[in-house]
Amino acid sequence: MADGDQLQVELVAADRTVWSGPASMVVAKTAEGDIGILRGHMPVLSLLVDGVVEITPLDGEKVFGAVDGGFLSVANDRVSILSQFALLADEIDVDAARSELEAAQSDSDAADAEERVRRAEVRLRAAERAS
């Protein structure tokens, strides 16, 4: 695929670049719903919600990541996904995510319990989709 036939994608957390490279497609969950990005997509700046990001690299298998909200920017076939916290599916400790989910569900009185449940579920979905 020629350079003009691809997206340049960056998935960035506050502390590091999680994934970067050429891709043919990106799917992310915005506040308005899921969005799919292909080459030639119109410019977009959107708020992300906690969710799974799917990247189809030019070489290799699909890449799945879990993001805790953030922003999606698309312009000139460049896609930037910026999140305070992001993990690739193969970095997710499934047992720890299950434990966090159970702890958050049993601690339903905590102010942040709903957010903790949602984020643990996102991590588990990302890991599941990658397997």
N, C-alpha and C positions, 0 to 999 in steps of 0.2 A: 504494500500500500504506500503510495507516495505521501510525502509530508503534508500536502494539502488535503489529503483524504483521511485525516485523523484528528483526534482531539488531543490536546496536551492537558493532562489531569494531575492535580495535586490534592492530596488529602492531608491536611495539616492540623495537628493538635497544638495546644499552647506550648508544649515542650519539645516538639519534634515534627519532622515531616514523616508521616506514617506511610504514605505511598506516593510515588510520582512516576509518570511515564506516559507513553502514547497509548491511546485507547480508541475503540470504535464507538463505545456507548457508556453512559453513566445513568444510573437510576438512583434517586434520593427522595426522601420524604420531607416535603415542605409543609408549612402551616396550612397551605391550601390543598394539599394532597400530594400524591406521588408525581414526580416529574422525570421524564426520560430525555436525555440530551444526546443528540447525534450531531455530526459535523454540519456546520451551516446553521445551527440553532440561533435564533434571535438573542440579543443580549438580555440577561436576566440577573436580577439581584433578589434573592429570596431568603426568608428566614427558615432554617431547618428546625424540625422537632426531633426528639430522641427517636432514632430509627436506624435501619440497616441501609448502608450505601452499597450499591452493586456497581462494580467497574468491570467492563469487558476489555482487557488489554489486547493489544494487537498480537502479542505472542503469549501463549499460555492460557491457563484456565481463568475463569471469572474470579475476581477478588471481592470478598465481602468484608465490610467493616461495620463496626457499631459506633455511632456518634451520639454524644449528649448535646443535641441541639447544635446551633451555630448558624453559619451563613453559607449560601451557595452563590457563586458568581460565575456567570458565563459571558464571554465576549471574545470574538475573533477566534473561535475554536479552542479557547483556553477555558478550562473548568477548574475553579478553586473551591474546595470544600474546607471550610474553616470551622473548627470546633474546639471548645475548651478541653474536651477529652475525647479521644478516638482510639480504637483498637482494631487491628485486623483480626479476622476470625481465628486465624491460627495462633494468635497471642492470647486468646481468651481462655481463662481457666474455668472450664465448664463446672467443675465441682464447686469452686468458690462462688460462681454466679448462682448456682442452685441454692447454696447455703444463704447467700445474700437475699435471694428471692423469698426463701422460707422465713428468714429472720424479719424481713420487711412486712411480709404478710401477717406474721404473728404479732407484730408491733404496730397494729393499725391505728393506735392512738397517737403515734408520733406525727409531728407536723409534716415531716418529709417522707413518710411511709409510702405514699402513693408514687412519688417521684422515684424512690428507691426500687419499688416493685417494677415500674415501667422500664427503668434502666437495666435491671437484671434480666427482664424479659427480652429486651432488645439484644443484649449480649448473647443470650441463649439462642435467639432466632438467627443471629449472624453465624454462630458456630454451627448450628443445624443446617443452614443453607449451604455452608461450605463443605459439609461432609457428604 
